[in-house]
Amino acid sequence: MAKYSKEQRDRAVDLYVRYERCAADVIRELGYPSRGALLSWYADQLEEERTRGVCFVKLL
């Protein structure tokens, strides 16, 4: 399994949100991660935001 930095994971999740949760577009642009990894990172980030009480929606 490939290891990605926090910055790489955050970039992928940011693009996932920007592209209206289209994993294929993110993978096409970045060349990583797998669909499963991206969905897992997204879920992790949502949980992190929920527990901190911060809204994940960003103005892009």
MDTraj code that builds the backbone (N, CA, C; nanometers):
import mdtraj as md
import numpy as np

residues = "MET ALA LYS TYR SER LYS GLU GLN ARG ASP ARG ALA VAL ASP LEU TYR VAL ARG TYR GLU ARG CYS ALA ALA ASP VAL ILE ARG GLU LEU GLY TYR PRO SER ARG GLY ALA LEU LEU SER TRP TYR ALA ASP GLN LEU GLU GLU GLU ARG THR ARG GLY VAL CYS PHE VAL LYS LEU LEU".split()
xyz = np.array([
    [0.0839, -0.1183, 0.0000],
    [0.0000, 0.0000, 0.0000],
    [0.0878, 0.1237, 0.0000],
    [0.0554, 0.2180, -0.0857],
    [0.1339, 0.3406, -0.0983],
    [0.1117, 0.4298, 0.0221],
    [0.2127, 0.5060, 0.0556],
    [0.2041, 0.5999, 0.1675],
    [0.1995, 0.7407, 0.1104],
    [0.1008, 0.8169, 0.1519],
    [0.0849, 0.9535, 0.1034],
    [0.0934, 1.0494, 0.2213],
    [0.1500, 1.1659, 0.1959],
    [0.1627, 1.2665, 0.3007],
    [0.0252, 1.3249, 0.3332],
    [0.0162, 1.3906, 0.4462],
    [-0.1082, 1.4582, 0.4857],
    [-0.1461, 1.5607, 0.3799],
    [-0.0486, 1.6319, 0.3261],
    [-0.0749, 1.7321, 0.2234],
    [-0.1328, 1.6679, 0.0974],
    [-0.0797, 1.5528, 0.0577],
    [-0.1321, 1.4832, -0.0600],
    [-0.2757, 1.4355, -0.0359],
    [-0.3011, 1.3820, 0.0825],
    [-0.4368, 1.3370, 0.1150],
    [-0.5339, 1.4548, 0.1164],
    [-0.4913, 1.5657, 0.1789],
    [-0.5779, 1.6840, 0.1852],
    [-0.6065, 1.7389, 0.0462],
    [-0.5055, 1.7422, -0.0399],
    [-0.5264, 1.7911, -0.1770],
    [-0.6275, 1.7045, -0.2504],
    [-0.6139, 1.5732, -0.2366],
    [-0.7062, 1.4819, -0.3032],
    [-0.8488, 1.5018, -0.2517],
    [-0.8651, 1.5156, -0.1212],
    [-0.9989, 1.5345, -0.0640],
    [-1.0559, 1.6692, -0.1066],
    [-0.9733, 1.7734, -0.1089],
    [-1.0203, 1.9049, -0.1548],
    [-1.0721, 1.8974, -0.2982],
    [-0.9986, 1.8282, -0.3841],
    [-1.0428, 1.8131, -0.5230],
    [-1.1701, 1.7287, -0.5307],
    [-1.1785, 1.6279, -0.4479],
    [-1.2979, 1.5427, -0.4453],
    [-1.4219, 1.6268, -0.4155],
    [-1.4110, 1.7167, -0.3209],
    [-1.5229, 1.8051, -0.2884],
    [-1.5474, 1.9020, -0.4030],
    [-1.4416, 1.9607, -0.4577],
    [-1.4555, 2.0572, -0.5674],
    [-1.5205, 1.9931, -0.6892],
    [-1.4854, 1.8679, -0.7169],
    [-1.5389, 1.7980, -0.8335],
    [-1.6700, 1.7255, -0.8014],
    [-1.7405, 1.7738, -0.7006],
    [-1.8719, 1.7195, -0.6639],
    [-1.8671, 1.5693, -0.6383],
    [-1.7659, 1.5279, -0.5640],
    [-1.7445, 1.3898, -0.5211],
    [-1.7315, 1.2925, -0.6379],
    [-1.6557, 1.3331, -0.7372],
    [-1.6267, 1.2449, -0.8511],
    [-1.4832, 1.1930, -0.8368],
    [-1.4709, 1.0715, -0.7867],
    [-1.3389, 1.0137, -0.7625],
    [-1.2586, 1.0004, -0.8919],
    [-1.3251, 0.9662, -1.0014],
    [-1.2542, 0.9474, -1.1284],
    [-1.1830, 1.0750, -1.1718],
    [-1.2457, 1.1905, -1.1529],
    [-1.1825, 1.3175, -1.1906],
    [-1.0589, 1.3469, -1.1061],
    [-1.0675, 1.3165, -0.9766],
    [-0.9529, 1.3377, -0.8875],
    [-0.8372, 1.2480, -0.9281],
    [-0.8667, 1.1217, -0.9490],
    [-0.7623, 1.0254, -0.9855],
    [-0.7014, 1.0615, -1.1205],
    [-0.7833, 1.1068, -1.2138],
    [-0.7335, 1.1472, -1.3455],
    [-0.6374, 1.2652, -1.3322],
    [-0.6726, 1.3634, -1.2489],
    [-0.5884, 1.4814, -1.2348],
    [-0.4599, 1.4532, -1.1584],
    [-0.4704, 1.3800, -1.0479],
    [-0.3542, 1.3599, -0.9613],
    [-0.2727, 1.2348, -0.9954],
    [-0.3380, 1.1353, -1.0530],
    [-0.2690, 1.0093, -1.0779],
    [-0.2675, 0.9195, -0.9544],
    [-0.3317, 0.9598, -0.8519],
    [-0.3471, 0.8839, -0.7284],
    [-0.4717, 0.9365, -0.6619],
    [-0.5253, 0.8809, -0.5632],
    [-0.5074, 0.7476, -0.5050],
    [-0.6039, 0.6507, -0.5704],
    [-0.6220, 0.5368, -0.5082],
    [-0.7282, 0.4472, -0.5539],
    [-0.8615, 0.5064, -0.5082],
    [-0.9685, 0.4622, -0.5696],
    [-1.1015, 0.5107, -0.5315],
    [-1.1299, 0.4801, -0.3846],
    [-1.0944, 0.3595, -0.3431],
    [-1.1172, 0.3192, -0.2043],
    [-1.0410, 0.4052, -0.1052],
    [-0.9159, 0.4363, -0.1380],
    [-0.8353, 0.5209, -0.0492],
    [-0.8955, 0.6608, -0.0408],
    [-0.9364, 0.7151, -0.1541],
    [-0.9945, 0.8490, -0.1556],
    [-1.1214, 0.8548, -0.0704],
    [-1.2074, 0.7566, -0.0854],
    [-1.3306, 0.7537, -0.0070],
    [-1.2996, 0.7406, 0.1423],
    [-1.1983, 0.6637, 0.1743],
    [-1.1573, 0.6493, 0.3134],
    [-1.1031, 0.7810, 0.3685],
    [-1.0199, 0.8509, 0.2902],
    [-0.9656, 0.9797, 0.3336],
    [-1.0774, 1.0812, 0.3524],
    [-1.1746, 1.0786, 0.2632],
    [-1.2875, 1.1708, 0.2726],
    [-1.3666, 1.1437, 0.4008],
    [-1.3942, 1.0174, 0.4267],
    [-1.4673, 0.9814, 0.5486],
    [-1.3880, 1.0214, 0.6728],
    [-1.2583, 0.9993, 0.6709],
    [-1.1728, 1.0387, 0.7837],
    [-1.1790, 1.1892, 0.8062],
    [-1.1728, 1.2644, 0.6973],
    [-1.1747, 1.4102, 0.7099],
    [-1.3108, 1.4583, 0.7608],
    [-1.4186, 1.3985, 0.7134],
    [-1.5507, 1.4354, 0.7628],
    [-1.5619, 1.4078, 0.9125],
    [-1.5131, 1.2935, 0.9550],
    [-1.5173, 1.2589, 1.0975],
    [-1.4315, 1.3551, 1.1793],
    [-1.3143, 1.3881, 1.1284],
    [-1.2264, 1.4833, 1.1969],
    [-1.2947, 1.6193, 1.2104],
    [-1.3562, 1.6645, 1.1034],
    [-1.4259, 1.7925, 1.1066],
    [-1.5458, 1.7873, 1.2013],
    [-1.6163, 1.6765, 1.2011],
    [-1.7329, 1.6616, 1.2879],
    [-1.6923, 1.6665, 1.4347],
    [-1.5850, 1.5982, 1.4686],
    [-1.5425, 1.5937, 1.6079],
    [-1.4846, 1.7270, 1.6541],
    [-1.4327, 1.8051, 1.5608],
    [-1.3820, 1.9376, 1.5955],
    [-1.4901, 2.0445, 1.5845],
    [-1.6048, 2.0070, 1.5273],
    [-1.7141, 2.1018, 1.5127],
    [-1.6871, 2.2066, 1.4074],
    [-1.6096, 2.1706, 1.3055],
    [-1.5744, 2.2639, 1.1987],
    [-1.6409, 2.2173, 1.0708],
    [-1.6965, 2.3100, 0.9972],
    [-1.7581, 2.2782, 0.8693],
    [-1.6477, 2.2561, 0.7658],
    [-1.6576, 2.1470, 0.6883],
    [-1.5544, 2.1143, 0.5903],
    [-1.5687, 2.1953, 0.4617],
    [-1.6839, 2.2505, 0.4342],
    [-1.7062, 2.3218, 0.3085],
    [-1.6130, 2.4409, 0.3029],
    [-1.5380, 2.4495, 0.1940],
    [-1.4439, 2.5585, 0.1730],
    [-1.4865, 2.6369, 0.0505],
    [-1.4608, 2.7642, 0.0530],
    [-1.4835, 2.8454, -0.0668],
    [-1.3624, 2.8302, -0.1557],
    [-1.3862, 2.7831, -0.2772],
    [-1.2743, 2.7571, -0.3687],
    [-1.2716, 2.8589, -0.4785],
])
top = md.Topology()
chain = top.add_chain()
for i, resn in enumerate(residues, 1):
    res = top.add_residue(resn, chain, resSeq=i)
    for name in ("N", "CA", "C"):
        top.add_atom(name, md.element.get_by_symbol(name[0]), res)
traj = md.Trajectory(xyz[None], top)
